[in-house]
Amino acid sequence: MDLRLTEEQLALQETLRRFIAKDYDFERRRSLALSPLGYSAEAWAQYAELGLLGLPYPEEFGGLGGSGVDIMAVMELVGQGLLLEPYVSTVVLCGGLLRDAAAHAIKEALLPQIAAGKLQIALAAYEAAGRYELAHVASTAVRDANGWRLTGRKSVVLDAPSADYFLLSARSSGNRTDVEGISLYLVRRDAPGLTLQAYPTHSGGRAADLHLQDVYIDDDAVIGAPERALPVIERAVDQGIAALCAEAMGIVTALNAATLNYLKTRKQFGTVLGSFQALQHRMADMFIAAEQARSMAIIAAIQANSDDPATRRRALSGAKAYIGQAARFVGQQAVQLHGAMGVVDELNVSHYFKRLTMIDMTFGDADHHLARFSDALRIEPIGAAS
């Protein structure tokens, strides 16, 4: 199998690389992180012009019909540039969920709007008591004569402050950890009874907790089959995990480049740091970790769209667990090799490390996915099916 990027994918990366160098340097990124919006509206419009916002959608809905590897190519540059825009939330997670599960009329109405940069959506699927378990849903959906009434609370909804809609999971039957009984609802930001408690994240993004009190939803706003939404939510989150793996890969690559440049130029006792053999060995270990992480990110990108939930879950958990461990190692080494400068806000190394830490915690940390991977092996060992 040829795992090299195509000419089109390389050209897309080069376009993004030029955009970052020209319009999204580190100082620009720092100022955006402190702004009320938390990202660049101009950059979001530019992504739409480049076709990035419609990349994974069919052409009939204003997209380009891109693959998981296409998303990987974009997310690698998102990581290298520390881009703040809500690409994963809107395009990969929610857009992908609508593409895979929504009725044709909803796809026709919303996907072209996302592709044009005119609409943003956030996924509200996690609750505080459930930690990383998507099946833990205590928020309730009660049927009435004309629709549904939603009540409950959703925690750490990424990019919620700028979202126009939310895709929100709620339970209409069963116990709070049952896999059945969960439905997915499209909720407008201005829906009566919905309130947001917004806050910044450690890596410069934005998130919010959602509070719902008798939020009314029409039947037309139910996404997918009622009470059977968990599999499509899990698939969307797996695709989001693959995107985050690619973003982490881009950050690790950037950290290695920054650290190598620092060791080649910084002198101590009149000698360039890079000439010390012990530091050369540490850089070699960092590059090995980066190449192994790249391999796992490629596996994640290829398997993210698999129709076999068990195979997909095992591949994505293995990649997330390994990349989480490798990213922590590279981040710690980069900070240490930069000395005291490695933790200051004025240097991009500290921001890369914070973003890697946030990626590890998003959709399940390394320990969570390592446990999920081992459980999958216990149920069905690799090669058992053959």
C-alpha positions in Angstrom: 0.0 0.0 0.0 1.3 3.4 -1.0 1.0 5.7 2.1 2.5 8.8 0.6 0.2 11.8 0.2 -1.0 12.5 -3.3 0.1 15.6 -5.3 -3.3 17.2 -4.6 -2.9 16.6 -0.8 0.6 18.0 -0.9 -0.5 21.0 -2.8 -3.3 21.6 -0.2 -0.7 21.4 2.6 1.6 23.9 0.8 -1.3 26.3 0.4 -2.1 26.1 4.1 1.6 26.4 4.9 1.9 29.7 2.9 -1.3 31.0 4.5 0.0 30.3 8.0 3.4 31.9 7.3 1.7 35.0 5.8 -1.4 35.6 7.8 -1.3 33.4 10.9 2.1 33.7 12.6 2.6 32.9 16.3 2.1 36.5 17.4 -1.2 36.7 15.4 -2.3 33.5 17.0 -1.6 34.8 20.5 -3.7 37.8 19.9 -6.5 35.8 18.5 -6.5 33.5 21.6 -7.1 36.6 23.8 -9.8 38.1 21.6 -13.5 37.8 22.5 -14.2 35.4 19.6 -11.1 33.3 20.2 -10.3 32.7 16.5 -10.2 34.6 13.2 -13.4 35.1 11.3 -11.3 36.1 8.3 -9.4 32.9 8.4 -12.6 30.9 8.6 -13.8 32.6 5.4 -10.5 31.9 3.8 -10.9 28.2 4.6 -14.2 28.2 2.9 -12.7 29.7 -0.2 -10.0 27.0 -0.2 -12.6 24.3 0.0 -11.4 23.1 3.4 -14.8 23.5 5.1 -16.6 21.2 2.5 -13.7 18.8 2.2 -15.4 15.6 3.6 -18.9 16.1 2.1 -20.4 14.8 -1.1 -20.3 17.2 -4.1 -24.1 17.4 -4.2 -24.0 19.2 -0.8 -21.2 21.7 -1.8 -18.3 19.5 -0.8 -15.3 17.9 -2.4 -15.9 14.2 -1.4 -12.6 14.0 0.5 -11.4 11.0 2.5 -10.0 10.6 6.0 -6.5 11.0 4.6 -7.5 14.3 3.1 -8.6 15.4 6.6 -5.3 14.1 8.0 -3.4 16.3 5.5 -5.3 19.4 6.6 -5.1 18.6 10.4 -1.3 18.1 10.3 -1.0 21.8 9.2 -3.7 22.8 11.7 -1.3 21.4 14.3 1.8 23.0 13.0 0.1 26.4 12.8 -1.8 26.0 16.1 -4.9 27.2 14.3 -7.8 28.1 16.6 -10.7 27.9 14.3 -13.4 25.3 15.1 -12.6 22.9 12.2 -12.9 19.6 14.1 -16.1 20.6 15.9 -18.0 21.9 12.9 -16.5 20.2 9.8 -15.3 16.8 11.1 -17.6 16.0 14.0 -20.9 17.7 13.4 -20.7 18.0 9.6 -19.7 14.3 9.4 -22.5 13.3 11.7 -25.0 15.1 9.5 -23.5 13.6 6.4 -23.8 10.1 7.8 -27.1 10.2 9.7 -29.3 13.2 8.8 -32.3 13.3 6.5 -31.7 14.5 3.0 -33.5 17.7 3.6 -31.3 18.6 6.6 -28.1 17.7 4.6 -29.3 19.9 1.8 -30.0 22.8 4.1 -27.0 22.7 6.4 -24.0 21.1 4.7 -23.7 23.7 2.0 -23.9 26.4 4.7 -21.0 24.8 6.6 -19.0 24.4 3.4 -19.5 28.2 2.7 -18.4 29.2 6.1 -21.8 30.5 7.1 -22.7 28.0 9.8 -21.0 26.4 12.8 -22.2 23.5 14.9 -20.9 22.0 18.1 -21.4 18.5 19.5 -22.9 18.3 23.0 -22.6 14.6 23.8 -20.6 14.4 27.1 -21.8 14.9 30.6 -19.8 15.5 33.8 -20.6 12.2 35.5 -19.9 10.1 32.4 -16.3 11.3 31.9 -15.5 9.8 28.4 -18.5 7.5 28.1 -20.9 8.6 25.3 -23.5 6.2 26.5 -23.7 7.9 29.9 -26.7 10.3 29.1 -28.8 11.7 32.0 -30.3 14.5 29.9 -33.9 13.7 29.1 -36.1 14.0 26.1 -39.8 13.9 26.9 -42.3 13.4 24.1 -45.3 15.7 23.9 -48.1 16.2 21.3 -45.9 18.3 18.9 -42.3 17.4 19.6 -39.8 16.9 22.4 -38.9 18.7 25.6 -35.2 18.5 26.5 -33.9 19.0 30.0 -30.4 18.4 31.4 -26.8 19.6 31.2 -23.9 19.0 28.8 -20.3 19.6 29.9 -17.2 20.9 28.0 -18.9 21.5 24.7 -16.0 22.4 22.5 -16.4 25.6 20.4 -19.9 26.1 21.8 -19.6 29.9 22.3 -19.5 30.5 18.5 -21.9 27.7 17.4 -25.1 28.5 15.6 -26.5 25.0 16.4 -25.8 22.1 18.7 -26.1 18.4 18.0 -27.2 17.2 21.4 -27.8 13.7 22.8 -30.6 13.1 25.2 -32.4 10.0 26.6 -36.0 9.2 26.1 -36.0 5.7 27.6 -33.8 3.3 29.6 -31.3 3.9 32.4 -28.6 6.5 32.1 -25.9 4.1 30.9 -27.9 2.0 28.5 -26.8 2.0 24.9 -30.4 2.2 23.6 -32.8 5.0 24.3 -30.4 7.8 23.2 -31.5 10.2 20.4 -29.7 13.1 18.7 -31.3 16.5 18.4 -30.5 19.6 16.3 -30.9 22.5 18.7 -30.7 26.2 17.8 -28.4 28.4 19.9 -31.3 30.8 20.6 -33.8 28.1 21.6 -35.8 29.2 24.7 -34.7 27.4 27.8 -31.1 26.9 26.6 -28.3 28.8 28.4 -24.5 28.6 28.0 -21.8 29.0 30.6 -18.7 29.8 28.4 -15.0 29.7 29.3 -11.6 29.5 27.6 -9.7 26.3 27.4 -6.0 25.9 28.4 -4.8 25.8 24.8 -6.5 29.0 23.7 -9.8 27.6 22.4 -13.4 28.1 23.7 -15.9 25.8 25.3 -19.1 25.9 27.4 -21.4 24.0 29.6 -25.0 23.8 28.3 -28.0 24.0 30.6 -31.4 22.9 29.1 -34.8 23.4 30.8 -37.8 22.3 28.7 -36.1 23.2 25.4 -38.7 22.4 22.7 -37.6 20.5 19.6 -39.7 19.6 16.5 -39.8 16.1 15.2 -37.9 17.3 12.1 -34.9 18.1 14.3 -34.2 14.5 15.3 -31.1 13.3 13.6 -31.0 9.7 12.6 -33.2 6.9 14.1 -34.9 7.9 17.4 -33.4 6.1 20.5 -30.6 4.6 18.3 -28.2 7.5 18.0 -25.2 6.1 20.0 -23.5 4.2 17.0 -23.6 7.3 14.8 -22.3 9.5 17.6 -19.5 7.1 18.3 -18.5 7.0 14.6 -18.4 10.8 14.5 -16.2 10.9 17.6 -13.9 8.3 16.1 -13.5 10.5 13.1 -12.8 13.4 15.4 -10.2 11.3 17.2 -8.5 10.6 13.9 -8.4 14.3 13.1 -6.9 15.0 16.6 -4.2 12.3 16.0 -3.2 14.1 12.8 -3.1 17.5 14.6 -0.9 16.0 17.3 1.4 14.6 14.6 1.7 18.1 13.1 2.5 19.6 16.5 5.1 16.9 17.3 6.8 17.6 13.9 6.9 21.3 14.7 8.3 20.8 18.2 11.1 18.6 16.8 12.0 21.3 14.2 11.9 24.1 16.8 14.0 22.1 19.3 16.6 21.1 16.7 16.9 24.7 15.5 17.4 25.8 19.1 20.1 23.2 19.8 21.9 24.2 16.6 22.0 27.9 17.6 22.1 28.1 21.4 25.5 28.1 23.0 26.6 27.1 26.5 30.2 27.4 27.8 31.1 28.6 24.3 29.8 25.4 22.6 26.7 24.8 20.5 24.2 22.7 22.5 23.6 20.4 19.6 27.2 19.2 19.8 26.6 17.4 23.1 26.1 13.7 22.4 23.6 13.2 25.2 21.3 15.9 23.6 21.7 14.3 20.2 20.5 11.0 21.6 17.4 12.7 23.1 16.7 14.4 19.7 17.0 11.0 18.0 14.4 9.5 20.5 12.1 12.4 19.8 12.3 11.9 16.0 11.7 8.1 16.4 8.6 8.9 18.5 7.4 11.3 15.8 7.7 8.8 13.0 5.9 6.2 15.0 3.2 8.7 15.8 2.9 9.4 12.1 2.3 5.8 11.4 -0.4 5.6 14.0 -2.1 8.7 12.6 -2.1 7.2 9.1 -3.8 4.1 10.5 -6.4 6.2 12.3 -7.1 8.2 9.2 -7.6 5.1 7.1 -9.8 3.3 9.6 -11.9 6.3 10.7 -14.6 5.7 8.1 -14.7 1.9 8.6 -18.2 0.4 8.7 -17.0 -2.2 11.2 -17.4 -0.6 14.7 -15.2 -3.1 16.5 -12.3 -2.7 14.0 -12.6 1.0 13.9 -12.8 1.4 17.6 -9.7 -0.8 18.2 -7.7 1.1 15.6 -8.7 4.5 16.8 -8.1 3.7 20.5 -4.7 2.2 19.7 -3.7 5.3 17.8 -5.0 7.7 20.4 -3.3 5.9 23.2 0.1 5.6 21.4 0.0 9.2 20.1 -0.9 10.5 23.6 2.1 8.8 25.1 4.5 9.8 22.3 3.2 13.4 22.3 3.8 13.7 26.0 7.3 12.4 25.6 8.2 14.8 22.8 6.5 17.7 24.5 8.4 17.2 27.8 11.7 16.7 26.0 11.2 19.9 23.9 10.4 21.9 27.0 13.4 20.6 28.9 15.8 21.1 26.0 14.7 24.7 25.7 15.5 25.2 29.4 13.5 27.9 31.2 12.4 29.4 27.9 10.3 26.2 27.2 7.5 27.3 29.6 7.2 31.0 28.8 4.1 32.4 27.0 6.2 34.3 24.5 7.7 31.0 23.0 5.5 28.8 20.8 7.0 25.6 22.4 4.9 26.1 25.6 1.7 26.6 23.5 2.5 23.5 21.5 2.9 21.5 24.7 -0.4 22.9 26.1 -2.2 21.9 22.9 -0.8 18.4 23.0 -2.0 18.1 26.6 -5.5 19.2 25.6 -5.6 16.8 22.6 -4.6 13.9 24.9 -7.6 14.8 27.2 -10.1 15.3 24.4 -12.4 12.3 23.6 -10.5 10.1 26.1 -6.9 10.3 27.3 -4.2 7.7 26.7 -5.1 5.6 29.7 -8.8 5.5 28.7 -8.0 4.4 25.2 -5.3 1.9 26.3 -8.0 0.2 28.5 -10.5 0.3 25.6 -7.9 -1.2 23.2 -7.1 -4.0 25.7 -10.8 -4.7 26.2 -11.3 -5.0 22.5 -8.4 -7.5 22.2 -9.9 -9.6 25.0 -13.2 -9.8 23.2 -11.7 -10.4 19.8 -8.0 -10.9 19.5 -6.3 -9.5 16.3 -6.5 -12.1 13.6 -9.3 -14.1 15.3 -11.8 -13.3 12.6 -9.5 -14.8 9.9 
